[in-house]
Amino acid sequence: MLLAFSEHRWEASVAELAEVIGSPVATTYRYVQLLKELQLLEEARSGRYHVTSQVMPLARAARLANDLARLARPTMEEAARELGETILLFQHFGDLAVCTDRVECDRAMRFTFQPGHSIPLGAGATGKMLLALLPDGEREQLVADIAREHGVEVREELKHALANRYAQSWGEIEDGVWACSVPLETGRPRPAVLSLVGPAARISEDARREAIDALQLYAERIRKAVTSYSL
């Protein structure tokens, strides 16, 4: 039930929560009451609930426990300085790409993706690259779901992403934004990608190609750091 809340749904009624978690309303109401007693949920306005600041230590604990983010951070900082754009680390969770870490550049028009921000698999460069990295059966099921629910066919884009080891997008998540994403080959079961986002107007075609090449090199450096740490 706690995972039903996100930046897209920060408050919900008992009936809405019941639908999300697939539980009868009466049972869901008991869950809500228990979480209220634990001070993890509170009533915002009549009949609607939101999580409390009591959950924030969980987010901090998750970040501290994520050794991939910790190992990737120095390389991400260097990439942001060299490329002059925001660098993001995303990992796969369920049907979402979740931002694990972010390093902003010092130029105007920075982006405010926060760790914990999520986007659907198949959306934007990051969502497509992560979706392409999933095992065949899981990927095909999600591709079929995307086509059925949104009327969008992404198979060709995923084939390109897998073959070329990058994906790019223009304005799919935010208007006027160009993004590219490359795989992080860490040898771990949870797929991860390194992404760059910036205003499309200030990134020329040549600069985009250079950014993709550079991002792939940075991803390889992170892979080596993770491998050395694992050994």
ABEGO torsion letter per residue (X at the ends): XAAABBAABABBBAAAAAAAAGBBAAAAAAAAAAAAAAGABBBABBGBBBBBAAAAAAAAAAAAABAAAAAAAAAAAAAAAAAGBBBBBBBBBEABBBBABBBBBABBGBBABBBGBBBBBGBEAAAAAAAAABBAAAAAAAAAAAAAAAGBBAAAAAAAAAAAGBBBBBGAABBGBBBBBBBBBAGBABBBBBBBBBBAAABBAAAAAAAAAAAAAAAAAAAAAAAAAAX
